[in-house]
Amino acid sequence: MSDLVTYDVVIIGAGPGGYVAGIRAAQLGLKVCIIEKDKPGGVCLNWGCIPSKSLIHQACLYGNRHELEQMGVEIDTRNFDYGRVQRKSREATQRLNTGVGYLLKKNKVDLIQGTARIVSRNKVVIQGSDKTIEGRNIIIATGSRPAEIPGFEFDEEQVLSSTGILSMTKLPQSLIILGAGAIGCEFAYIMNSFGVKVTLVEMADHVLPFEDAEVAGVLENSFKLSGIQVLTATRAVSLEKTNAGVVVSLVGGDGKQQKLEAEKALCVFGRRPNTDNIGLRSIGLKPEKGYIPVGDFYETTVKGVYAIGDVVATPLLAHVASKEGEIAVEHIAGRKTKTRIDIHAIPSAIYCEPQVASFGLREGEAKEKNIPYKKVLFPYKGVGKAVAIDHAEGMVKLLCDPETQEILGCHIIGHDATELIHEVLLAKSSELLPEDIAHMVHAHPTISEALMEVAKAVNGEAIHY
């Protein structure tokens, strides 16, 4: 008979939700273990956020080589090796993977390698072994995987998932990307920067369909100017693999049909929660469209069993998973905490160039729901630093209540947008008004002056535009 190990919290999955929850629980004095079938860090660290950002950084360096050429520097790219680019992204992942393992050990969180299955309200087994783990509480943090639809199945050679393209060590001559969400747009930027002929296809009326349409329009124009073919309001109906690559059949919103050929296709149709085969039904949990229903503190209908991250119907973002994990374990530890994350205070970040970042109300959403709002814009070209560093493309868009001037949402496209968004979000979270941002002295020259100017523009007081 196997030894029974008892923990205060058993966490299934060591992604950004699971490992953060584990560390926070340990800080609160709880005895914790995390069960992980692969490597600590989950998809985000190993096959998502981190390696893709390494590729984006290197794509930016390579794509900006023309700035050096303008100084008279001659650059010979004949020996360029994308394999080295990919290898560098894996090295970044390995370093951080080791770092997460160190943090878990430092905080005395037991990391158990294996595939977990829930067998009762407080027991988990490691499949393929006789090991049973008992926990007073269980947190499900099993994450998600790339969505695969019939007719567009991944073979990771000609038809790639987001995981497959991160594993690729040789650039294709051409690439069709089906899906212009965050992942599709980021890889469109990466591949185009390295000289790949890219076609980006999106069913919705604009790229980044979950972002503000006006901001998305700026990105779409930027992509087109950089040589990316962008097809919106266009649906892929079939994909055929050939000796030369792939042929994708498309139908536009006007019913017009066309076929595109490329060496490879990247299919990014969203993600699916990993909730199958983990024993949910054994404790009476029934997923809804794959997602686990949760209430306050991300507790399921089974007391003591929680679910966080991509397995619940909240934005599939690493920082959301991390915060949900913290809330769950703080509740378990008896600490006063938020019941759940405010959906309007979650920052979104897309890391192509120009970057896109946002939170809160979108203008289209306000119109649809008849929510009164005041819109103000400030362009990057009115910011001295942006012009000086040759990044004058972009704008800041602020939506406010027309009566109280409460900040309802902010949308930024431009250089360092993913860093800038937090100043406005902090103001929103602290119940400050645009005038508070406007009156704060911002260092000059900085890109953040765009935030000061857009805040001044709420009352018609912008100086530089």
N, C-alpha and C positions, 0 to 999 in steps of 0.2 A: 504494500500500500504506500502511495506517495505521501510525503510530508505536506501538511496543510499550512500555507503561509497566509497570515492575516494582515491586511493593510487598512488604513483609514480610507484611502482612495486608490482604486485601480483604474488606470487610464489606458485606453486602447488606442494606440496611435501616438507617434512621437513627432508629429508635424508642428507647425507654429502654434496650433491650438493646444496639442497634448503636452509638448515639452514645456511651454510657458506655464500651463496649468500645474504641471508637476513641480516645477521650481517654486512657483508661488505657494503651492500647498506645503512644500517643505519649509519655506520661510515662516509659515504660520504654525509650524510645529506638528504637522500631520505626517504620518508614516505613509510613504507613497511608492508605488511602482508604476512603470510604464511598460506596456507590451508593444513591441514594434517588429513587424515582419521583415523590414528592410533596414534602412539607415536612419539615424536620428536626423530631424530636420524636415522629414516628409517631402512631398512633391515640391513645395515652395523652394526649399533650400537645394534639393538635389536635382530636380528636373523642372524648375519653373522660374520663380522670381530671381534667384541669385545667378544661375548660369546665363539667363537671358540678359541680365543687366551687364554682365561681363561682355557679352557679345555686342550689346548696344554701345558700350564705352569704346570698344575696339573699332566698331563700325564708324563711330563718330571721328575717331582719330584718322582712320583711313579715308573717310569721305571728306575730311577737312584738309587733306594734304595740299589741295589747290591753294590754300592760304599761304603755305610755305612757298609754293611755286611763284606766287605773286611777289615774294621777296627775292626772287632770283635763284631759289634753291631748286636744283634738278633732282627729281625723285625717280628712281628706276624701280618699277613695280613688277618686273618680269619674274622675279623669284618669290613673289608673294605666295604664301602657303596658308590656305585657310585651315589646314589641319592644326597649325600652331595656334591659330585663334581659338579653335574649339578646345584644344588642350588647355589653354590658359583658363578658359571658363570652367573646365573640370577641376583645375587646380584650386580655383577660388572656392568652389563647392567643397572640395576635400578639406581645405583649411577650416571652413566654417563648420563642416560636419564634425571634425575633430573637436572644435570649440564647444559645440553643443554637448558632445559626450563628456567633455571636461566639466562643463557647468552642472550637468546632471550628477556626476560623481561628487563634485565639490559640495553640492547641496544634499548629498546622501539620498538621491532618488535612485531606486533600483531599476535598472534597465534590463528587461527580459527579452531576449530574441525569440521570435516565434509568431505564429498566427493565432490570434485569440478567438475564442467562441464563448459567448455568454450561455451558461446552462441554467442559471437561476438568478434570482434577484440580487444575490451577493456572491456568486461564484462564476469564475471564468476558467476555462481549460485551455491549455496550449495544444493545438491540434498536432497530431503525430507523436504525442508524448503522453505520459501518465501524470503530468504536472497539473495540479489544480491550485488556483489562487483565490483566496477569499478576500473580499473587500466590503467594508461597511457601506461604501459608496462606489459607484462605477461611473466613469465619464467616457462616453463614446466620442472619439475624435479620429475617425478612420479616413476622413478626407474624401477626395473625389478623383475621377479619372477622365481623360478626354472622351467626350460623347462620340459615339460611332453610329452612323445611320446606314440602313441597307443601301447597297449600291456604291457606297463610298468607304468601304472597309479599309482599314490600315494594313498595309504590308510592310511599312517602314522602309521601303525601297523606292517605289514610285509614288505611293500614296502615303503621306506622312501625317502623323499626329504631332502635337507640340513636343512630345517626348522624342519622337523620331527625328525631328529637325534639329533638336539640341544634340543628338548623337552624331549627326552628319559631319564628316570630316573633309568632304570635297564639295565645292559649290556646283550647283547645276547651272547650265547656261540660261535656263528659263524656269519660272515657277508661277503656278496659278495658286492663289490663296483664296480659299472659300470661307468667307466669314471675316468681316472687318470690325470685329470687336477689339478689345485691348490687345489680345495675343496676335490677331491677324495684322493689326496696324504696326505693332512693334517689329514683327518679322518682315513686314513689307519694307520698313525702314532699314533693317539690318541687311537684308539681301540686296536691296537696291543700292545701298552704300558700297557694297562689295562688288557691284557691277553685274548682278543678276538681273535679267529682264523679268520684271514683276507685273502680274495682273492681279488686282485686288477686287474680289467680287462680294457684294453684300445685298441681301434680300431687302433690307430696309431702305428708306429713302435717303439715308446718309450714312457715312462711316460712323463708327462709335455710336450705335443707335441708342445707347443708354446715357449718352452725354448730351449737352445742350446743342441743338441743331446749328446755331450760329457759329459756335466754336468748332463744331465738326466740319462745317463748311470751310473754315480757314485751313484746317488740316488737309482736307480733300484738295483744295487748290494748291497747297504746298507740295503734296504728294505728286500731283500732276506736273507741276513745274520741275520736279526732280526726276521726272521720267517714268513714274509709276502709272500704269493704266488703271483707272478706277472705274468700276462699273457698279452703280448703285441701282436699287429697285430691280435687281436682276437675280433670278433664281437658277441654281444649278439643278438640272433634272436627271443627268446621268453622267457617268464617268467610265471611259473605256481605256484599258491599258494596252499599249502597243509596244512594238520593239523599240520604237524611238522615244517613248515616254507615255504621256496621257493625252486623251482628248476629252474635253468637258463640254457637254451640251448645255446651253443656257437659254433662258426665256426672260425677256425684259418685261417691264410693267406694261408696255404697249403690245405685248404678245409677239414681238419680233424674236425670232430664234437665231442663234449663232453657235458656232463651235470654235473652241479655243484649243490650241495645241501647246504643250510645254513639256519639258523634260520630267518635271515632277509636279505634284499637287500637294499642298498643305491644307488639310481639312480641320478647321477650328469652329465647330458647331456648338461650342459650349462644353460643359462638364457634367458628369453624372456622379451622384453621391455613392460612396462605397458602403451601402447598407445591406447588401445581400450576403447571405452565408456567414453572418456574424452572431446568429442566435437570437434575433429580436423577437421572433414569434414565441420562443420558449418562455419569455417573460410577459407575453401579451402585448407587445408593441407592434403596431402595424404602420409601416411607412406610408406617407401620402405622396404619390409621384416620386417615390424613392427617398423622400425627406422624412426625418423623424420629427413628429410634432412635439413642441416643448412649450412650457409655460414660463412663469417668472423664474429667474436665475438659471434658465435653460435646463430645468428639471422636467423630465418626461412625466407621463401619467403614472409611471411606476416610481414610487417614492424611493429616493436614494440613487436613482439612475438618471444621469444627465447626458445631454448631447450638445456638442459645440462644433463650430466650424462649418465645413462644406456639407455635413450631413444634415444640417437644419436649413430651413428656407430663409436665410439671411444672405446678404451679399457675400459671394464667394471670394473673399479677400483674406490674405494672411493676417493682416492687422485686426480684422474682425474676429477671426478665430482666436487670436491671442487674448483679446479683451474678453471675449465670451468665456474663455477658460479661467481667466482671473476672477470674473464675477462668480462662476460656479463654485470654485474652491473657497472663495471668501465666504460664500453662503454656507458651504459645508462646515467651515471653521467657526461659524457663528459670528462673523464680522458683519457690520453694517455695510451694505454695498448697494449699488444700483440694481434694479430688478432686471434690466436688460439695456442694451445699447440703444441710444437715440438714433433712429435710422437717418435722421436729417443731419446728424453730426458725424457722419462717416466720410472721410476723405477718399476720393477716387483719384488714382494716379496712373497715367499712361506715359511710357518713357521713350517714345519715339522722339524725333526732333522735327518740329517743335514739340515740346512736352505739353500734355494736357492734364489739368487737375481741377477738381471741383468738389463741392458738397452742397447739400440742400436742394432747394427748389430750382427746377429748370423752367425756362420761359414757356416752352411748349406745354408743360404740365400746368403752369399757372393759368394759361389761356383755357386749357381743356377743363379745368376745375373751377373756372371763374374766380380765381383768387386775385384780388387787387395787388398790383405791384408797381414799383417804379424801377426802371432800368437805367443804369449808367455804364458807360464804357470808357476805358482809357487805353490808347494804343501804346505798344512798346516803343514806337518811333518817337514818342514824346519823352522818353527816358534817356538821359545822357549816357548812362553806362551801357544800355542796350545798343545804342548807336556806336559807341566807342569800340565795343567788342564784336561788332558786326552781327548782332542778334536782334535786329529791330523788328523782326516779324512776330506778330502776336498782339494780344490784348488782354485786359482784365475786364470782366463783366460782373457787375454787382446788382443783385436784385434786393430791393428793400420794400418794407411796408410803406405805402404812400403817406400814411398819417403819422405813424409812430417812428418811422425810419428803422424799425427792427430789421436786422439782416436776415433775409430769407434764403439766400443762396449766393454762391460765388463760383465763377467759372473762368479759368485762366488757360490761355494757350500761349506758349512762348518759352524762352530759355529759362530753365530752373523753375518752371511752374509747379513741379511736384514738391519743391521746398517752400515756395512762397505761400501756398494755400493755407498753411498752418497758422499764419499770423491772423488771417481773417477768421479762420475757424476758432481760434482761441478767443477772439473778440466776441464771436457769436456765442460760444459756450459760457463766457463770462458775463453775458447779457450787456455787452457794450454796444455802442452805436457807431455808425460811420464817423461821426464827428470825433470820437475818441481816437480812432486811427488817424484821422486827418490832423489832429492837434499834436500827436506824438512826433517828436523830431526824428526823422529818418536820416541816416548817414548818406552823404553824397560823395561820389556817385555810387548808387547801388540800384539793382533791378527792383528792390522792394519799394523804391520811391513810386513805382506804378500803383502800389496799394494805397499809399498816402494820397496820390492824385485822384484815384477813382473814388476814394472816400470823400475828398473835397468836392468832387464833381456832383455828389448827391445834392449839395446845396448850391451848385453852379459856381464853385470857387476854385476849380482846377486852374493851376497856374500855367502849365506847360502845354496846353492844348486848347 
